[in-house]
Amino acid sequence: MVKDEKGITTAEYAVGTAAGAGLAGVLYQLVTGGFGDQMLRSMFSHVLGLLGIG
């Protein structure tokens, strides 16, 4: 007996898309918030220190 799995594939894409959008939203909040600002400044300072500039 052969089953039609088109609906399952569509549901998997929908769940993956929703999870990706949710993760993107969380990352956006982290980067644009105070934590993200502090993290970016720290990373930038560290890279400048490694290069001997800062």
C-alpha distance matrix in Angstrom:
0.0 3.8 6.5 10.0 12.5 15.6 17.2 17.1 18.8 21.3 22.0 22.7 25.1 26.8 27.4 28.7 30.9 32.3 33.0 34.7 36.8 37.8 38.9 40.8 42.6 43.6 44.8 46.8 48.5 49.4 50.9 52.8 54.1 57.0 54.9 53.6 57.1 58.5 55.8 56.3 60.1 59.8 57.6 59.9 62.9 61.4 60.5 64.1 65.5 63.5 64.9 68.4 68.9 68.7
3.8 0.0 3.8 6.7 9.3 12.2 14.2 14.2 15.5 18.0 19.2 19.7 21.8 23.7 24.6 25.7 27.8 29.4 30.2 31.7 33.8 35.0 36.0 37.8 39.7 40.8 42.0 43.8 45.6 46.6 47.9 49.8 51.2 54.2 52.3 50.8 54.2 55.8 53.0 53.4 57.2 57.0 54.7 56.9 60.0 58.6 57.6 61.1 62.6 60.7 61.9 65.5 65.8 65.8
6.5 3.8 0.0 3.8 6.1 9.2 10.7 10.7 12.5 14.8 15.7 16.6 18.8 20.4 21.3 22.6 24.7 26.1 27.0 28.7 30.6 31.7 33.0 34.7 36.5 37.7 39.0 40.7 42.4 43.5 45.0 46.7 48.1 51.1 49.2 47.8 51.3 52.9 50.3 50.7 54.5 54.5 52.3 54.5 57.6 56.3 55.5 58.9 60.5 58.8 60.0 63.5 63.8 63.5
10.0 6.7 3.8 0.0 3.8 5.8 7.7 8.7 10.1 11.8 13.3 14.6 16.3 17.7 19.2 20.5 22.1 23.7 25.0 26.4 28.1 29.6 31.0 32.4 34.1 35.6 36.9 38.4 40.2 41.5 42.8 44.4 45.9 49.1 47.4 45.9 49.2 51.0 48.5 48.7 52.5 52.7 50.5 52.6 55.8 54.7 53.8 57.1 58.9 57.2 58.4 61.9 61.9 61.7
12.5 9.3 6.1 3.8 0.0 3.8 5.5 5.3 6.5 8.8 10.0 10.9 12.8 14.5 15.6 16.8 18.7 20.3 21.4 22.8 24.7 26.0 27.3 28.8 30.6 32.0 33.2 34.8 36.7 37.9 39.2 40.8 42.3 45.5 43.7 42.2 45.5 47.3 44.8 45.0 48.8 48.9 46.8 48.9 52.1 50.9 50.1 53.4 55.1 53.5 54.7 58.2 58.3 58.0
15.6 12.2 9.2 5.8 3.8 0.0 3.8 5.5 5.3 6.3 8.7 10.0 10.9 12.5 14.5 15.6 16.7 18.5 20.2 21.3 22.7 24.5 26.0 27.1 28.9 30.6 31.8 33.0 35.0 36.5 37.6 39.0 40.7 44.0 42.5 40.8 44.0 46.0 43.6 43.6 47.4 47.8 45.6 47.5 50.8 49.9 48.9 52.2 54.1 52.6 53.6 57.1 56.9 56.7
17.2 14.2 10.7 7.7 5.5 3.8 0.0 3.8 5.5 5.1 6.1 8.6 10.0 10.5 12.3 14.2 15.3 16.5 18.3 19.9 21.1 22.5 24.3 25.7 27.0 28.7 30.3 31.5 33.2 34.8 36.1 37.4 38.9 42.2 40.8 39.3 42.5 44.6 42.4 42.6 46.3 46.8 44.9 46.8 50.1 49.3 48.6 51.8 53.7 52.4 53.5 56.9 56.6 56.2
17.1 14.2 10.7 8.7 5.3 5.5 3.8 0.0 3.8 5.4 5.1 6.2 8.7 9.8 10.6 12.3 14.2 15.3 16.4 18.2 20.0 21.0 22.5 24.2 25.8 27.1 28.5 30.2 31.8 33.0 34.5 36.1 37.4 40.6 38.9 37.5 40.9 42.6 40.3 40.7 44.5 44.6 42.7 44.9 48.0 47.0 46.4 49.7 51.4 50.0 51.4 54.7 54.6 54.1
18.8 15.5 12.5 10.1 6.5 5.3 5.5 3.8 0.0 3.8 5.4 5.1 6.3 8.7 10.0 10.6 12.3 14.3 15.4 16.5 18.4 20.0 21.1 22.5 24.4 25.9 26.9 28.5 30.5 31.7 32.8 34.5 36.1 39.3 37.6 35.9 39.2 41.0 38.6 38.7 42.5 42.7 40.6 42.6 45.8 44.8 44.0 47.3 49.1 47.6 48.8 52.2 52.1 51.8
21.3 18.0 14.8 11.8 8.8 6.3 5.1 5.4 3.8 0.0 3.8 5.4 5.2 6.2 8.7 9.9 10.5 12.3 14.3 15.3 16.5 18.4 20.0 21.0 22.6 24.5 25.8 26.9 28.8 30.4 31.5 32.8 34.5 37.9 36.5 34.8 37.9 40.1 37.9 37.9 41.6 42.2 40.2 42.0 45.4 44.7 43.8 47.0 49.0 47.8 48.8 52.2 51.8 51.4
22.0 19.2 15.7 13.3 10.0 8.7 6.1 5.1 5.4 3.8 0.0 3.8 5.4 5.0 6.2 8.6 9.8 10.5 12.2 14.1 15.3 16.5 18.3 19.9 21.1 22.7 24.3 25.7 27.2 28.8 30.3 31.6 32.9 36.2 34.7 33.3 36.6 38.6 36.5 36.8 40.6 41.0 39.2 41.3 44.5 43.8 43.2 46.4 48.2 47.2 48.4 51.7 51.4 50.7
22.7 19.7 16.6 14.6 10.9 10.0 8.6 6.2 5.1 5.4 3.8 0.0 3.8 5.4 5.2 6.1 8.5 9.9 10.5 12.2 14.2 15.3 16.4 18.2 20.0 21.2 22.4 24.2 25.9 27.0 28.4 30.2 31.5 34.6 32.9 31.4 34.8 36.5 34.1 34.5 38.3 38.5 36.6 38.7 41.9 40.9 40.3 43.7 45.4 44.1 45.4 48.8 48.6 48.0
25.1 21.8 18.8 16.3 12.8 10.9 10.0 8.7 6.3 5.2 5.4 3.8 0.0 3.8 5.5 5.0 6.0 8.5 9.8 10.4 12.1 14.1 15.2 16.3 18.2 20.0 20.9 22.2 24.3 25.7 26.7 28.2 30.0 33.2 31.7 29.9 33.1 35.1 32.8 32.8 36.6 37.1 35.1 36.9 40.2 39.5 38.7 41.9 43.8 42.6 43.7 47.0 46.7 46.2
26.8 23.7 20.4 17.7 14.5 12.5 10.5 9.8 8.7 6.2 5.0 5.4 3.8 0.0 3.8 5.5 5.1 6.1 8.6 9.9 10.6 12.2 14.2 15.3 16.6 18.5 20.0 21.0 22.7 24.5 25.8 26.9 28.5 31.8 30.6 29.0 32.2 34.4 32.4 32.5 36.2 36.9 35.2 37.1 40.3 39.9 39.3 42.4 44.3 43.5 44.6 47.8 47.3 46.5
27.4 24.6 21.3 19.2 15.6 14.5 12.3 10.6 10.0 8.7 6.2 5.2 5.5 3.8 0.0 3.8 5.5 5.1 6.1 8.5 9.9 10.5 12.2 14.2 15.4 16.6 18.3 19.9 21.3 22.7 24.3 25.8 26.9 30.1 28.6 27.3 30.7 32.5 30.4 31.0 34.7 35.0 33.5 35.6 38.7 38.1 37.8 41.0 42.7 41.8 43.2 46.3 46.0 45.1
28.7 25.7 22.6 20.5 16.8 15.6 14.2 12.3 10.6 9.9 8.6 6.1 5.0 5.5 3.8 0.0 3.8 5.5 5.1 6.1 8.6 9.8 10.5 12.2 14.2 15.4 16.4 18.2 20.1 21.1 22.4 24.2 25.6 28.7 27.0 25.3 28.7 30.5 28.2 28.5 32.2 32.6 30.7 32.8 36.0 35.2 34.7 37.9 39.7 38.6 40.0 43.2 42.9 42.2
30.9 27.8 24.7 22.1 18.7 16.7 15.3 14.2 12.3 10.5 9.8 8.5 6.0 5.1 5.5 3.8 0.0 3.8 5.5 5.1 6.1 8.6 9.9 10.5 12.3 14.3 15.3 16.4 18.5 20.1 21.0 22.3 24.1 27.5 26.2 24.3 27.4 29.7 27.6 27.5 31.3 32.0 30.3 32.0 35.3 34.9 34.3 37.3 39.4 38.5 39.6 42.8 42.2 41.5
32.3 29.4 26.1 23.7 20.3 18.5 16.5 15.3 14.3 12.3 10.5 9.9 8.5 6.1 5.1 5.5 3.8 0.0 3.8 5.5 5.1 6.1 8.6 9.9 10.6 12.4 14.3 15.3 16.7 18.6 20.1 21.1 22.5 25.8 24.6 23.2 26.4 28.6 26.8 27.2 30.8 31.6 30.2 32.1 35.2 35.0 34.8 37.7 39.6 39.1 40.4 43.3 42.7 41.6
33.0 30.2 27.0 25.0 21.4 20.2 18.3 16.4 15.4 14.3 12.2 10.5 9.8 8.6 6.1 5.1 5.5 3.8 0.0 3.8 5.5 5.1 6.1 8.6 9.9 10.6 12.3 14.1 15.5 16.6 18.4 20.0 21.1 24.1 22.5 21.2 24.6 26.4 24.4 25.0 28.7 29.0 27.6 29.9 32.8 32.3 32.2 35.3 37.0 36.4 37.9 40.8 40.4 39.3
34.7 31.7 28.7 26.4 22.8 21.3 19.9 18.2 16.5 15.3 14.1 12.2 10.4 9.9 8.5 6.1 5.1 5.5 3.8 0.0 3.8 5.4 5.2 6.1 8.6 10.0 10.5 12.1 14.3 15.4 16.4 18.1 19.8 22.9 21.4 19.5 22.7 24.8 22.6 22.7 26.5 27.1 25.4 27.3 30.5 30.1 29.6 32.7 34.6 33.9 35.1 38.2 37.6 36.8
36.8 33.8 30.6 28.1 24.7 22.7 21.1 20.0 18.4 16.5 15.3 14.2 12.1 10.6 9.9 8.6 6.1 5.1 5.5 3.8 0.0 3.8 5.5 5.1 6.2 8.8 9.9 10.5 12.4 14.4 15.3 16.4 18.1 21.5 20.6 18.8 21.8 24.2 22.5 22.5 26.1 27.1 25.8 27.4 30.6 30.7 30.3 33.1 35.2 34.9 36.0 38.9 38.0 36.9
37.8 35.0 31.7 29.6 26.0 24.5 22.5 21.0 20.0 18.4 16.5 15.3 14.1 12.2 10.5 9.8 8.6 6.1 5.1 5.4 3.8 0.0 3.8 5.4 5.1 6.3 8.7 9.9 10.8 12.5 14.4 15.5 16.5 19.7 18.6 17.4 20.6 22.7 21.2 21.8 25.3 26.1 25.1 27.1 30.0 30.0 30.1 33.0 34.8 34.6 36.0 38.8 37.9 36.6
38.9 36.0 33.0 31.0 27.3 26.0 24.3 22.5 21.1 20.0 18.3 16.4 15.2 14.2 12.2 10.5 9.9 8.6 6.1 5.2 5.5 3.8 0.0 3.8 5.4 5.1 6.2 8.5 9.9 10.6 12.3 14.2 15.3 18.2 16.5 15.1 18.5 20.3 18.3 19.0 22.6 23.1 21.9 24.0 26.9 26.7 26.8 29.7 31.4 31.1 32.6 35.4 34.8 33.5
40.8 37.8 34.7 32.4 28.8 27.1 25.7 24.2 22.5 21.0 19.9 18.2 16.3 15.3 14.2 12.2 10.5 9.9 8.6 6.1 5.1 5.4 3.8 0.0 3.8 5.5 5.2 6.1 8.6 9.9 10.5 12.1 14.0 17.2 16.0 13.9 16.9 19.3 17.5 17.4 21.1 22.1 20.8 22.4 25.6 25.7 25.5 28.2 30.3 30.1 31.2 34.0 33.1 31.9
42.6 39.7 36.5 34.1 30.6 28.9 27.0 25.8 24.4 22.6 21.1 20.0 18.2 16.6 15.4 14.2 12.3 10.6 9.9 8.6 6.2 5.1 5.4 3.8 0.0 3.8 5.5 5.1 6.3 8.7 10.0 10.6 12.0 15.5 14.9 13.3 16.2 18.7 17.6 17.9 21.2 22.5 21.8 23.4 26.3 26.8 26.9 29.4 31.4 31.7 32.9 35.4 34.2 32.8
43.6 40.8 37.7 35.6 32.0 30.6 28.7 27.1 25.9 24.5 22.7 21.2 20.0 18.5 16.6 15.4 14.3 12.4 10.6 10.0 8.8 6.3 5.1 5.5 3.8 0.0 3.8 5.4 5.2 6.3 8.7 10.1 10.5 13.5 12.3 11.3 14.6 16.5 15.3 16.2 19.5 20.3 19.8 21.9 24.5 24.8 25.3 27.9 29.6 29.9 31.5 33.8 32.9 31.2
44.8 42.0 39.0 36.9 33.2 31.8 30.3 28.5 26.9 25.8 24.3 22.4 20.9 20.0 18.3 16.4 15.3 14.3 12.3 10.5 9.9 8.7 6.2 5.2 5.5 3.8 0.0 3.8 5.4 5.0 6.1 8.5 9.8 12.6 11.0 9.0 12.4 14.4 12.6 13.1 16.6 17.4 16.6 18.5 21.3 21.5 21.8 24.5 26.3 26.4 27.9 30.4 29.5 27.9
46.8 43.8 40.7 38.4 34.8 33.0 31.5 30.2 28.5 26.9 25.7 24.2 22.2 21.0 19.9 18.2 16.4 15.3 14.1 12.1 10.5 9.9 8.5 6.1 5.1 5.4 3.8 0.0 3.8 5.4 5.3 6.0 8.3 11.7 11.2 8.9 11.5 14.3 13.3 13.1 16.3 18.0 17.4 18.6 21.6 22.4 22.5 24.7 26.9 27.4 28.5 30.8 29.5 27.9
48.5 45.6 42.4 40.2 36.7 35.0 33.2 31.8 30.5 28.8 27.2 25.9 24.3 22.7 21.3 20.1 18.5 16.7 15.5 14.3 12.4 10.8 9.9 8.6 6.3 5.2 5.4 3.8 0.0 3.8 5.6 5.3 5.7 9.3 9.2 8.1 10.7 13.2 12.9 13.6 16.3 17.8 18.0 19.5 21.9 22.9 23.7 25.7 27.5 28.4 29.8 31.8 30.4 28.4
49.4 46.6 43.5 41.5 37.9 36.5 34.8 33.0 31.7 30.4 28.8 27.0 25.7 24.5 22.7 21.1 20.1 18.6 16.6 15.4 14.4 12.5 10.6 9.9 8.7 6.3 5.0 5.4 3.8 0.0 3.8 5.7 5.3 7.7 6.2 5.2 8.5 10.3 9.5 10.7 13.6 14.5 14.7 16.7 18.9 19.6 20.6 22.8 24.4 25.2 26.8 28.8 27.7 25.6
50.9 47.9 45.0 42.8 39.2 37.6 36.1 34.5 32.8 31.5 30.3 28.4 26.7 25.8 24.3 22.4 21.0 20.1 18.4 16.4 15.3 14.4 12.3 10.5 10.0 8.7 6.1 5.3 5.6 3.8 0.0 3.8 5.6 7.8 7.0 3.9 6.4 9.1 8.2 8.1 11.2 12.8 12.7 14.0 16.6 17.6 18.2 20.2 22.1 23.0 24.2 26.3 24.9 23.1
52.8 49.8 46.7 44.4 40.8 39.0 37.4 36.1 34.5 32.8 31.6 30.2 28.2 26.9 25.8 24.2 22.3 21.1 20.0 18.1 16.4 15.5 14.2 12.1 10.6 10.1 8.5 6.0 5.3 5.7 3.8 0.0 3.8 6.8 7.9 5.8 6.6 10.0 10.5 10.1 12.4 14.7 15.1 15.8 18.2 19.9 20.5 21.9 24.1 25.4 26.3 28.1 26.3 24.3
54.1 51.2 48.1 45.9 42.3 40.7 38.9 37.4 36.1 34.5 32.9 31.5 30.0 28.5 26.9 25.6 24.1 22.5 21.1 19.8 18.1 16.5 15.3 14.0 12.0 10.5 9.8 8.3 5.7 5.3 5.6 3.8 0.0 3.8 5.5 5.4 6.4 8.8 10.1 10.9 12.6 14.4 15.6 16.7 18.5 20.1 21.4 22.9 24.5 26.1 27.4 28.9 27.2 24.8
57.0 54.2 51.1 49.1 45.5 44.0 42.2 40.6 39.3 37.9 36.2 34.6 33.2 31.8 30.1 28.7 27.5 25.8 24.1 22.9 21.5 19.7 18.2 17.2 15.5 13.5 12.6 11.7 9.3 7.7 7.8 6.8 3.8 0.0 3.8 5.5 5.1 6.2 8.5 10.0 10.7 12.2 14.2 15.4 16.5 18.2 20.1 21.2 22.5 24.4 25.9 27.0 25.4 22.6
54.9 52.3 49.2 47.4 43.7 42.5 40.8 38.9 37.6 36.5 34.7 32.9 31.7 30.6 28.6 27.0 26.2 24.6 22.5 21.4 20.6 18.6 16.5 16.0 14.9 12.3 11.0 11.2 9.2 6.2 7.0 7.9 5.5 3.8 0.0 3.8 5.5 5.2 6.1 8.6 10.0 10.5 12.2 14.2 15.3 16.3 18.3 20.0 20.9 22.5 24.4 25.7 24.5 21.9
53.6 50.8 47.8 45.9 42.2 40.8 39.3 37.5 35.9 34.8 33.3 31.4 29.9 29.0 27.3 25.3 24.3 23.2 21.2 19.5 18.8 17.4 15.1 13.9 13.3 11.3 9.0 8.9 8.1 5.2 3.9 5.8 5.4 5.5 3.8 0.0 3.8 5.4 5.0 6.0 8.5 9.7 10.4 12.1 14.0 15.1 16.4 18.2 19.7 20.9 22.5 24.2 22.9 20.6
57.1 54.2 51.3 49.2 45.5 44.0 42.5 40.9 39.2 37.9 36.6 34.8 33.1 32.2 30.7 28.7 27.4 26.4 24.6 22.7 21.8 20.6 18.5 16.9 16.2 14.6 12.4 11.5 10.7 8.5 6.4 6.6 6.4 5.1 5.5 3.8 0.0 3.8 5.5 5.3 6.2 8.6 10.0 10.6 12.2 14.2 15.5 16.6 18.3 20.1 21.3 22.5 20.8 18.4
58.5 55.8 52.9 51.0 47.3 46.0 44.6 42.6 41.0 40.1 38.6 36.5 35.1 34.4 32.5 30.5 29.7 28.6 26.4 24.8 24.2 22.7 20.3 19.3 18.7 16.5 14.4 14.3 13.2 10.3 9.1 10.0 8.8 6.2 5.2 5.4 3.8 0.0 3.8 5.5 5.2 6.1 8.6 9.9 10.5 12.2 14.3 15.4 16.4 18.4 20.1 21.0 19.6 16.8
55.8 53.0 50.3 48.5 44.8 43.6 42.4 40.3 38.6 37.9 36.5 34.1 32.8 32.4 30.4 28.2 27.6 26.8 24.4 22.6 22.5 21.2 18.3 17.5 17.6 15.3 12.6 13.3 12.9 9.5 8.2 10.5 10.1 8.5 6.1 5.0 5.5 3.8 0.0 3.8 5.5 5.1 6.1 8.6 9.9 10.5 12.3 14.3 15.2 16.5 18.4 19.9 19.0 16.7
56.3 53.4 50.7 48.7 45.0 43.6 42.6 40.7 38.7 37.9 36.8 34.5 32.8 32.5 31.0 28.5 27.5 27.2 25.0 22.7 22.5 21.8 19.0 17.4 17.9 16.2 13.1 13.1 13.6 10.7 8.1 10.1 10.9 10.0 8.6 6.0 5.3 5.5 3.8 0.0 3.8 5.4 5.1 6.0 8.5 9.8 10.6 12.2 14.1 15.3 16.6 18.3 17.0 15.0
60.1 57.2 54.5 52.5 48.8 47.4 46.3 44.5 42.5 41.6 40.6 38.3 36.6 36.2 34.7 32.2 31.3 30.8 28.7 26.5 26.1 25.3 22.6 21.1 21.2 19.5 16.6 16.3 16.3 13.6 11.2 12.4 12.6 10.7 10.0 8.5 6.2 5.2 5.5 3.8 0.0 3.8 5.5 5.1 6.0 8.5 10.0 10.6 12.2 14.2 15.4 16.4 14.8 12.3
59.8 57.0 54.5 52.7 48.9 47.8 46.8 44.6 42.7 42.2 41.0 38.5 37.1 36.9 35.0 32.6 32.0 31.6 29.0 27.1 27.1 26.1 23.1 22.1 22.5 20.3 17.4 18.0 17.8 14.5 12.8 14.7 14.4 12.2 10.5 9.7 8.6 6.1 5.1 5.4 3.8 0.0 3.8 5.5 5.1 6.1 8.7 9.9 10.5 12.3 14.3 15.2 14.4 11.8
57.6 54.7 52.3 50.5 46.8 45.6 44.9 42.7 40.6 40.2 39.2 36.6 35.1 35.2 33.5 30.7 30.3 30.2 27.6 25.4 25.8 25.1 21.9 20.8 21.8 19.8 16.6 17.4 18.0 14.7 12.7 15.1 15.6 14.2 12.2 10.4 10.0 8.6 6.1 5.1 5.5 3.8 0.0 3.8 5.4 5.0 6.2 8.6 9.7 10.5 12.4 14.2 13.7 11.9
59.9 56.9 54.5 52.6 48.9 47.5 46.8 44.9 42.6 42.0 41.3 38.7 36.9 37.1 35.6 32.8 32.0 32.1 29.9 27.3 27.4 27.1 24.0 22.4 23.4 21.9 18.5 18.6 19.5 16.7 14.0 15.8 16.7 15.4 14.2 12.1 10.6 9.9 8.6 6.0 5.1 5.5 3.8 0.0 3.8 5.4 5.2 6.2 8.6 9.9 10.7 12.4 11.0 9.5
62.9 60.0 57.6 55.8 52.1 50.8 50.1 48.0 45.8 45.4 44.5 41.9 40.2 40.3 38.7 36.0 35.3 35.2 32.8 30.5 30.6 30.0 26.9 25.6 26.3 24.5 21.3 21.6 21.9 18.9 16.6 18.2 18.5 16.5 15.3 14.0 12.2 10.5 9.9 8.5 6.0 5.1 5.4 3.8 0.0 3.8 5.5 5.2 6.1 8.7 9.9 10.5 9.3 6.8
61.4 58.6 56.3 54.7 50.9 49.9 49.3 47.0 44.8 44.7 43.8 40.9 39.5 39.9 38.1 35.2 34.9 35.0 32.3 30.1 30.7 30.0 26.7 25.7 26.8 24.8 21.5 22.4 22.9 19.6 17.6 19.9 20.1 18.2 16.3 15.1 14.2 12.2 10.5 9.8 8.5 6.1 5.0 5.4 3.8 0.0 3.8 5.5 5.0 6.2 8.7 9.8 10.1 8.3
60.5 57.6 55.5 53.8 50.1 48.9 48.6 46.4 44.0 43.8 43.2 40.3 38.7 39.3 37.8 34.7 34.3 34.8 32.2 29.6 30.3 30.1 26.8 25.5 26.9 25.3 21.8 22.5 23.7 20.6 18.2 20.5 21.4 20.1 18.3 16.4 15.5 14.3 12.3 10.6 10.0 8.7 6.2 5.2 5.5 3.8 0.0 3.8 5.3 5.0 6.3 8.6 8.8 8.4
64.1 61.1 58.9 57.1 53.4 52.2 51.8 49.7 47.3 47.0 46.4 43.7 41.9 42.4 41.0 37.9 37.3 37.7 35.3 32.7 33.1 33.0 29.7 28.2 29.4 27.9 24.5 24.7 25.7 22.8 20.2 21.9 22.9 21.2 20.0 18.2 16.6 15.4 14.3 12.2 10.6 9.9 8.6 6.2 5.2 5.5 3.8 0.0 3.8 5.4 5.1 6.2 5.2 4.9
65.5 62.6 60.5 58.9 55.1 54.1 53.7 51.4 49.1 49.0 48.2 45.4 43.8 44.3 42.7 39.7 39.4 39.6 37.0 34.6 35.2 34.8 31.4 30.3 31.4 29.6 26.3 26.9 27.5 24.4 22.1 24.1 24.5 22.5 20.9 19.7 18.3 16.4 15.2 14.1 12.2 10.5 9.7 8.6 6.1 5.0 5.3 3.8 0.0 3.8 5.4 5.0 5.9 4.9
63.5 60.7 58.8 57.2 53.5 52.6 52.4 50.0 47.6 47.8 47.2 44.1 42.6 43.5 41.8 38.6 38.5 39.1 36.4 33.9 34.9 34.6 31.1 30.1 31.7 29.9 26.4 27.4 28.4 25.2 23.0 25.4 26.1 24.4 22.5 20.9 20.1 18.4 16.5 15.3 14.2 12.3 10.5 9.9 8.7 6.2 5.0 5.4 3.8 0.0 3.8 5.4 7.7 8.2
64.9 61.9 60.0 58.4 54.7 53.6 53.5 51.4 48.8 48.8 48.4 45.4 43.7 44.6 43.2 40.0 39.6 40.4 37.9 35.1 36.0 36.0 32.6 31.2 32.9 31.5 27.9 28.5 29.8 26.8 24.2 26.3 27.4 25.9 24.4 22.5 21.3 20.1 18.4 16.6 15.4 14.3 12.4 10.7 9.9 8.7 6.3 5.1 5.4 3.8 0.0 3.8 5.5 7.6
68.4 65.5 63.5 61.9 58.2 57.1 56.9 54.7 52.2 52.2 51.7 48.8 47.0 47.8 46.3 43.2 42.8 43.3 40.8 38.2 38.9 38.8 35.4 34.0 35.4 33.8 30.4 30.8 31.8 28.8 26.3 28.1 28.9 27.0 25.7 24.2 22.5 21.0 19.9 18.3 16.4 15.2 14.2 12.4 10.5 9.8 8.6 6.2 5.0 5.4 3.8 0.0 3.8 5.9
68.9 65.8 63.8 61.9 58.3 56.9 56.6 54.6 52.1 51.8 51.4 48.6 46.7 47.3 46.0 42.9 42.2 42.7 40.4 37.6 38.0 37.9 34.8 33.1 34.2 32.9 29.5 29.5 30.4 27.7 24.9 26.3 27.2 25.4 24.5 22.9 20.8 19.6 19.0 17.0 14.8 14.4 13.7 11.0 9.3 10.1 8.8 5.2 5.9 7.7 5.5 3.8 0.0 3.8
68.7 65.8 63.5 61.7 58.0 56.7 56.2 54.1 51.8 51.4 50.7 48.0 46.2 46.5 45.1 42.2 41.5 41.6 39.3 36.8 36.9 36.6 33.5 31.9 32.8 31.2 27.9 27.9 28.4 25.6 23.1 24.3 24.8 22.6 21.9 20.6 18.4 16.8 16.7 15.0 12.3 11.8 11.9 9.5 6.8 8.3 8.4 4.9 4.9 8.2 7.6 5.9 3.8 0.0
